[in-house]
Amino acid sequence: MRIPLIIQLAASHRISRYIRATMLFILMITGYSGTVFANQIEVITESPGQGSMIIGKLSGNGRVFVGSQELQLTRNGYFVFGVGRDAPPEVTINAKFNTEEKSLSIPIKSRHWKIERVNGLPPSKVNPKSKAVLARITKEARLVKAARNRESEMEYFKMKFIMPAKGRISGVYGSQRVLNGEPKRPHYGLDIANKTGSKVIAPADGVVSLIHSNMFYSGGTIVIDHGYGISSTYIHLNSISVKNGQKVAQGESIGTIGATGRASGPHLDWRLNWFNTRLDPQLLIND
């Protein structure tokens, strides 16, 4: 149940006692019988499944946890978290208020994963063995992890995301990858195939937290911070047109599609994370 705006205002500490009393009097004479200051947990995301970003809202003065991890609240009580590819069939949100605790169990829809075969990759990109290359891979992975671990107070994660590029969907989140005939880890992005140089845009507002022109696996790479642990990543880029720390607006050009890094052809690999939990960006478009 959503609390009416007048009730939310009446609960605010930013208005005078006289205005608050007036609002409560209006509620009384209009016959509103609901609980004015109810402690509630609300899940806004509908029918979440494995790989979903989940947005919720807390009403009342409290703290929110998923498992042992406390979720940071926006000024208006919103929170966000994500569940990965192999998430269990149920996730519980716990809220601790001043005088009580409440929990809300969320069913998580299971999904079936495709098997995708990618051939024609250089063997050195499938199974690198050089110590120098392995050290490079480790260093680059740390850069990406640091960018995804930012916890800013931007609320752009609440925006309706749009597709970052035009083209054919050539790979999907969660699929089991078989590279040059060898089973590998699942794929955690949405692949959009198009010709080299095709425009890539920001699917939502954010701040660029990482750019790299040539990572070993991902080639030209951009990470954008959307706030509260939600980030999006764009890899195999041919060119990059933004800088670290730059604010980008939804629809703004950030680079172009390429085939850099470990790629068999030109495409954008678009990824979504809640910190280091890998999410499915396509679910944001399909909602």
ROTI-414459 format. One record per residue (C-alpha): x, y, z; residue in three letters. Coordinates in steps of 0.25 Angstrom, whole numbers, plus 2048, in hexadecimal, padded with zeros to 3 digits. Each point is the difference from the previous one (the first is absolute). Layout:
// residues N
+-----+-----+-----+------+
:  c1 :  c2 :  c3 : type :
+-----+-----+-----+------+
:   X :   Y :   Z :  ALA :
...
+-----+-----+-----+------+
END
This chain:
// residues 287
+-----+-----+-----+------+
:  c1 :  c2 :  c3 : type :
+-----+-----+-----+------+
: 800 : 800 : 800 :  MET :
: 805 : 80E : 7FC :  ARG :
: 7FF : 80A : 80B :  ILE :
: 7F9 : 80D : 7FB :  PRO :
: 809 : 80C : 7FE :  LEU :
: 7F9 : 808 : 80B :  ILE :
: 804 : 7F5 : 80A :  ILE :
: 80E : 800 : 7FB :  GLN :
: 800 : 80F : 802 :  LEU :
: 7FA : 800 : 80D :  ALA :
: 80B : 7F6 : 804 :  ALA :
: 80B : 809 : 7FC :  SER :
: 809 : 807 : 80A :  HIS :
: 802 : 80C : 7F6 :  ARG :
: 7F3 : 806 : 802 :  ILE :
: 7FB : 809 : 80C :  SER :
: 7F7 : 7FA : 80B :  ARG :
: 7F5 : 809 : 7FB :  TYR :
: 800 : 7FA : 7F2 :  ILE :
: 801 : 7F2 : 805 :  ARG :
: 7F5 : 802 : 80A :  ALA :
: 7F7 : 806 : 7F5 :  THR :
: 803 : 7F4 : 7F7 :  MET :
: 7FD : 7F6 : 80A :  LEU :
: 7F2 : 807 : 803 :  PHE :
: 7FD : 7FF : 7F1 :  ILE :
: 803 : 7F1 : 801 :  LEU :
: 7F7 : 7FF : 80C :  MET :
: 7F4 : 807 : 7FA :  ILE :
: 801 : 7F9 : 7F2 :  THR :
: 7FF : 7F3 : 808 :  GLY :
: 80D : 7FA : 7FC :  TYR :
: 801 : 7F3 : 808 :  SER :
: 80E : 7FB : 7FC :  GLY :
: 80C : 7FF : 808 :  THR :
: 807 : 80E : 7FE :  VAL :
: 80E : 7FC : 804 :  PHE :
: 801 : 7F1 : 7FC :  ALA :
: 80D : 7F9 : 800 :  ASN :
: 7FF : 7F9 : 7F2 :  GLN :
: 809 : 7FA : 7F6 :  ILE :
: 7FC : 801 : 7F2 :  GLU :
: 806 : 7F9 : 7F3 :  VAL :
: 7FE : 808 : 7F4 :  ILE :
: 806 : 7F7 : 7F6 :  THR :
: 7F6 : 7F6 : 7FB :  GLU :
: 802 : 7F1 : 7FE :  SER :
: 80F : 800 : 802 :  PRO :
: 808 : 7F5 : 7FB :  GLY :
: 80E : 7FB : 800 :  GLN :
: 809 : 80B : 7FB :  GLY :
: 7F6 : 80B : 805 :  SER :
: 803 : 80E : 805 :  MET :
: 7F6 : 802 : 80B :  ILE :
: 7FB : 80D : 805 :  ILE :
: 7F8 : 802 : 80D :  GLY :
: 7FC : 80B : 80A :  LYS :
: 800 : 801 : 80F :  LEU :
: 7F5 : 808 : 807 :  SER :
: 804 : 803 : 80E :  GLY :
: 80D : 803 : 807 :  ASN :
: 808 : 7F3 : 7FF :  GLY :
: 80B : 7F8 : 7FA :  ARG :
: 7FF : 7F6 : 7F4 :  VAL :
: 808 : 7F3 : 7FF :  PHE :
: 801 : 7F5 : 7F5 :  VAL :
: 807 : 7F5 : 807 :  GLY :
: 80B : 806 : 809 :  SER :
: 802 : 80C : 7F6 :  GLN :
: 7FA : 80D : 804 :  GLU :
: 7FA : 808 : 7F4 :  LEU :
: 802 : 80F : 800 :  GLN :
: 7F3 : 808 : 7FF :  LEU :
: 7FE : 80C : 7F7 :  THR :
: 7FA : 80D : 806 :  ARG :
: 7F2 : 7FB : 7FD :  ASN :
: 802 : 7F2 : 805 :  GLY :
: 803 : 7F8 : 7F3 :  TYR :
: 80A : 7F5 : 800 :  PHE :
: 806 : 7F7 : 7F5 :  VAL :
: 807 : 7F2 : 7FF :  PHE :
: 801 : 7F5 : 7F6 :  GLY :
: 800 : 7F1 : 7FF :  VAL :
: 809 : 7F8 : 7F8 :  GLY :
: 7FF : 7F5 : 7F5 :  ARG :
: 7FF : 7F5 : 80A :  ASP :
: 7F7 : 807 : 80B :  ALA :
: 7F8 : 7F7 : 809 :  PRO :
: 7F0 : 800 : 7FE :  PRO :
: 7FE : 80A : 80B :  GLU :
: 807 : 80C : 806 :  VAL :
: 7FD : 806 : 80D :  THR :
: 800 : 80F : 803 :  ILE :
: 801 : 804 : 80F :  ASN :
: 7FD : 80D : 806 :  ALA :
: 804 : 805 : 80E :  LYS :
: 7F8 : 80B : 806 :  PHE :
: 801 : 807 : 80D :  ASN :
: 7F5 : 7F7 : 807 :  THR :
: 7FF : 7F4 : 7F6 :  GLU :
: 805 : 7F8 : 7F5 :  GLU :
: 7FA : 7FB : 7F4 :  LYS :
: 803 : 7F7 : 7F4 :  SER :
: 7FB : 7FE : 7F2 :  LEU :
: 803 : 7F4 : 7F8 :  SER :
: 801 : 802 : 7F1 :  ILE :
: 7FE : 7F5 : 7F6 :  PRO :
: 80B : 7FF : 7F5 :  ILE :
: 7FC : 7FA : 7F3 :  LYS :
: 80A : 7F5 : 7FB :  SER :
: 805 : 801 : 7F2 :  ARG :
: 805 : 7F7 : 7F5 :  HIS :
: 80D : 803 : 7FA :  TRP :
: 805 : 7FE : 7F2 :  LYS :
: 80D : 7FA : 7FB :  ILE :
: 807 : 809 : 7F6 :  GLU :
: 80C : 7FC : 7F8 :  ARG :
: 80A : 80A : 7FB :  VAL :
: 80B : 7FB : 7F7 :  ASN :
: 80C : 806 : 7F9 :  GLY :
: 806 : 807 : 80C :  LEU :
: 80F : 801 : 801 :  PRO :
: 805 : 7F4 : 809 :  PRO :
: 808 : 80B : 808 :  SER :
: 7F3 : 807 : 804 :  LYS :
: 7F9 : 7F3 : 804 :  VAL :
: 80B : 7FA : 809 :  ASN :
: 80B : 80B : 803 :  PRO :
: 80C : 7FA : 806 :  LYS :
: 80B : 80B : 800 :  SER :
: 803 : 805 : 80E :  LYS :
: 800 : 80E : 7FA :  ALA :
: 7F3 : 7FF : 7FA :  VAL :
: 7FA : 7F9 : 80D :  LEU :
: 805 : 80C : 808 :  ALA :
: 7FA : 809 : 7F7 :  ARG :
: 7F3 : 7F9 : 801 :  ILE :
: 800 : 801 : 80F :  THR :
: 804 : 80F : 800 :  LYS :
: 7F4 : 803 : 7F6 :  GLU :
: 7F6 : 7F8 : 808 :  ALA :
: 804 : 808 : 80D :  ARG :
: 7FD : 80D : 7F8 :  LEU :
: 7F2 : 7FB : 7FC :  VAL :
: 7FD : 7FA : 80E :  LYS :
: 804 : 80E : 806 :  ALA :
: 7F7 : 807 : 7F6 :  ALA :
: 7F4 : 7F7 : 803 :  ARG :
: 802 : 801 : 80F :  ASN :
: 7FD : 80F : 801 :  ARG :
: 7F4 : 804 : 809 :  GLU :
: 7FC : 80E : 7FC :  SER :
: 7F3 : 806 : 803 :  GLU :
: 7FB : 803 : 7F2 :  MET :
: 7F2 : 7FB : 7FE :  GLU :
: 801 : 7FD : 7F1 :  TYR :
: 7FE : 7F1 : 802 :  PHE :
: 7F1 : 804 : 801 :  LYS :
: 7FF : 805 : 7F2 :  MET :
: 7FA : 7F8 : 7F4 :  LYS :
: 80C : 7FA : 7F9 :  PHE :
: 801 : 800 : 7F1 :  ILE :
: 808 : 7F8 : 7F6 :  MET :
: 80E : 805 : 7FF :  PRO :
: 801 : 7FC : 7F1 :  ALA :
: 7F9 : 7FB : 7F4 :  LYS :
: 802 : 7F3 : 7FA :  GLY :
: 7FE : 7F1 : 800 :  ARG :
: 800 : 7F9 : 80E :  ILE :
: 80B : 7F6 : 7FE :  SER :
: 802 : 7FB : 80F :  GLY :
: 7F8 : 800 : 80D :  VAL :
: 802 : 801 : 80E :  TYR :
: 802 : 7F3 : 808 :  GLY :
: 803 : 7F7 : 7F4 :  SER :
: 80B : 7F5 : 801 :  GLN :
: 80B : 804 : 7F7 :  ARG :
: 808 : 7F6 : 7F8 :  VAL :
: 80C : 807 : 7FA :  LEU :
: 807 : 7F9 : 7F5 :  ASN :
: 7FA : 7F3 : 804 :  GLY :
: 804 : 801 : 80F :  GLU :
: 7F5 : 803 : 80B :  PRO :
: 803 : 80D : 808 :  LYS :
: 7F9 : 809 : 80A :  ARG :
: 7F2 : 805 : 7FD :  PRO :
: 7FE : 80D : 7F8 :  HIS :
: 7FC : 80B : 808 :  TYR :
: 7FC : 80B : 7F6 :  GLY :
: 7F7 : 803 : 7F5 :  LEU :
: 807 : 800 : 7F2 :  ASP :
: 7FB : 80A : 7F6 :  ILE :
: 807 : 7FD : 7F2 :  ALA :
: 801 : 80B : 7F6 :  ASN :
: 80B : 806 : 7F7 :  LYS :
: 80D : 806 : 806 :  THR :
: 7FE : 80F : 803 :  GLY :
: 7F1 : 7FE : 803 :  SER :
: 7FC : 80A : 80B :  LYS :
: 7FF : 7FC : 80F :  VAL :
: 7F8 : 809 : 809 :  ILE :
: 7FE : 801 : 80F :  ALA :
: 7F3 : 7F8 : 804 :  PRO :
: 7FE : 808 : 80C :  ALA :
: 806 : 80C : 807 :  ASP :
: 80D : 7FE : 808 :  GLY :
: 80F : 803 : 802 :  VAL :
: 80B : 7F9 : 7F9 :  VAL :
: 808 : 7F8 : 80A :  SER :
: 80A : 7F9 : 7F7 :  LEU :
: 805 : 801 : 7F2 :  ILE :
: 80B : 7F7 : 7F9 :  HIS :
: 804 : 800 : 7F2 :  SER :
: 804 : 7F1 : 7FF :  ASN :
: 7FE : 7F6 : 80B :  MET :
: 805 : 7F2 : 7FD :  PHE :
: 7F2 : 7F9 : 800 :  TYR :
: 7F6 : 80C : 7FE :  SER :
: 808 : 80A : 7F7 :  GLY :
: 7FB : 80E : 801 :  GLY :
: 7F8 : 801 : 80D :  THR :
: 7F7 : 80A : 807 :  ILE :
: 7FA : 7FE : 80E :  VAL :
: 7F4 : 80A : 803 :  ILE :
: 7FC : 802 : 80F :  ASP :
: 7F1 : 802 : 801 :  HIS :
: 800 : 800 : 810 :  GLY :
: 7FE : 7F7 : 80C :  TYR :
: 809 : 7F5 : 7FA :  GLY :
: 7F9 : 7FF : 7F2 :  ILE :
: 80A : 802 : 7F5 :  SER :
: 800 : 7FD : 7F1 :  SER :
: 80B : 7FB : 7F7 :  THR :
: 803 : 801 : 7F1 :  TYR :
: 80B : 7F8 : 7FA :  ILE :
: 807 : 7FC : 7F3 :  HIS :
: 7FF : 80F : 7FC :  LEU :
: 807 : 805 : 7F4 :  ASN :
: 800 : 80F : 805 :  SER :
: 7FD : 807 : 80D :  ILE :
: 7FB : 80E : 801 :  SER :
: 7FE : 803 : 80F :  VAL :
: 80A : 802 : 80B :  LYS :
: 802 : 7FB : 80E :  ASN :
: 7F7 : 808 : 80A :  GLY :
: 7F7 : 805 : 7F4 :  GLN :
: 7F1 : 801 : 803 :  LYS :
: 7F8 : 7FA : 7F4 :  VAL :
: 7F1 : 802 : 7FD :  ALA :
: 7F7 : 7F5 : 7FB :  GLN :
: 802 : 7FF : 7F1 :  GLY :
: 80D : 807 : 7FF :  GLU :
: 80B : 7FA : 7F8 :  SER :
: 80B : 7F9 : 807 :  ILE :
: 807 : 7F8 : 7F6 :  GLY :
: 7FF : 7F6 : 7F4 :  THR :
: 7FE : 7F2 : 7FE :  ILE :
: 80D : 7F8 : 7FD :  GLY :
: 807 : 7F2 : 800 :  ALA :
: 80B : 803 : 80A :  THR :
: 804 : 7F6 : 80B :  GLY :
: 7FB : 7F2 : 7FF :  ARG :
: 7F5 : 801 : 7F5 :  ALA :
: 7FD : 7F8 : 7F4 :  SER :
: 7FA : 80C : 7F9 :  GLY :
: 7FB : 80F : 802 :  PRO :
: 7F6 : 801 : 80B :  HIS :
: 7FC : 807 : 80E :  LEU :
: 801 : 7F7 : 80C :  ASP :
: 7F7 : 808 : 80A :  TRP :
: 800 : 7FC : 80E :  ARG :
: 7F9 : 804 : 80D :  LEU :
: 805 : 7FE : 80F :  ASN :
: 7FC : 802 : 80E :  TRP :
: 80E : 802 : 806 :  PHE :
: 806 : 7F2 : 7FB :  ASN :
: 7F3 : 7F9 : 7FE :  THR :
: 7FE : 7FE : 7F1 :  ARG :
: 7F2 : 804 : 7FC :  LEU :
: 7F8 : 7FF : 7F2 :  ASP :
: 7FF : 80E : 7FA :  PRO :
: 7F5 : 7FA : 7F6 :  GLN :
: 7F6 : 7FF : 80C :  LEU :
: 801 : 80F : 801 :  LEU :
: 7FB : 802 : 7F2 :  ILE :
: 7F6 : 7F5 : 800 :  ASN :
: 7F9 : 805 : 80D :  ASP :
+-----+-----+-----+------+
END
